[in-house]
Structures are given as structure tokens and as C-alpha cells.
Amino acid sequence: MRYLHFGSELVQGAMRIARPWSLELEYTRDLMLPLVLADRAPASVLQLGLGAASITRYLHHHFPATRLTVVEIDPRVIATARQCFRLPQESAHLRIVEGEAHAFVAEAKARFDLIVMDAFDDKGRTGSLDTAAFYAAARARLRGDAMMSANFLTRRRGIAASEARMREAFDGHVVVLPPPEAGNTVAVMGIEPPIDADLDELRHRASRLREATGLNLLPALARLAGSRPGAFRARRESASP
């Protein structure tokens, strides 16, 4: 295993050298929950924060037709990802942008099927990426049924203030995964409600994704079901003969 640190004990990313395209950290797997909720491969993804390029490698490897744009403010992170974390070469399907994520989102014209936000400074702060203005700008960059997933460091006071800002921007269409005993909290939001199926259907989708890419999101669904059983649609029973 190879880990990325920004001058502190906080782990900013990880890569298993023998399987560089797998997602080793639980929160990075949670960030991919929209792949199950949407039940389709995204045509375009905007990734805010590069880190150890874990999500970049996973999407580039398993969804080669997806157009992936990655925005990273620190050129040292980009250089480190290229040197130590097998960041794929830029191509027609992968664009690396050195810049500030909030400004990029506010000024962009394109719309995306998925936005993944995982950006922190060396003290674990998200800065302007956890503001009402940013969430409103991010919503404007989503297609009608697209989603955004965001990573937050779990703190004692929780993410209630962040969740309130997300709910305001997305008309309440926000699902927060309960974090593991220690670690990160991931939220998923969309212009439309993120969950459009019953739990059995989502488990079926997750099993298909695991067979196709090795990514197991069944534990994430189990955590979500245990904390918010009402978030899922009622199971549709087949009609009696």
C-alpha cells in the first residue's frame, strides 16, 4: 500500500500497488454510491480534488468511455499523483485542470452526470467548497437526473451545518451515509431525489457493479438502510395471477 499525506497524519489517499484501479479507502467507495443509485455509467464526471487519484484511476479503468475532468488546486499534488500514484495520461477522456474548484464550477458552462467532491487542505478544511454559493453553483452544473457526492471529515459536531446548506441548494434531495465508527461522512445529492428504487433493486444493482468492477457497495447500502429505512421506495409487489 502507498499512502498520501499532506504533511500531517491525515491520510489523503491510498493505492494498492498490485491493484491501482481499486478503491482501498472506504470513503472513496462511498463516493461512488451514485453509480448504484443512478444505475447507469456516467457519460461525464467532474472530480474536485485529485488526492492520490484513486477515483480517477477507478473511473478511467472501469468506465473508459466516460469523459472525466479533474480539478486540483495544488500543482504538487498533480505532480505527486503522476510520479507515485499512476495518474493516467491525459487524453480525450481525461482532462486535468490546475485551478480552484469553486471558481471552476462557478465559471464552467458544461453539465455533468456526476460531480465528486473530495477536496481538503492540509488541515482537513474544505473552505469555499462547503458554502451555499458553491452548492448552488454545483447544482447548476448537473444534468437533470445527475448527482453529486461529497466527502466530509467526521468531527464531533457532525456535518449538520453542511447538510443544511446542501439541503437548501438541492431542495432537500440529500442523503447522508452514516459514517463508520471512525472516518469520513459522505453525502449524495441531486436535483431529483437520489434514491428512486426499493432496497432489493439497489442491492441487485450493487451486485452487478461488484461483478463488473470489483467495487462492493453493499456495505454502504446496509449502513444507509440501517439508519434511514424510510429513504427507500416501497417494494413493488407483483400482481396476483
Summary of the structure (lengths in Angstrom):
residues: 241
radius of gyration: 17.2
end to end distance: 55.5
largest distance: 65.3
contacts: 731
relative contact order: 0.15
helix: 36%
strand: 23%
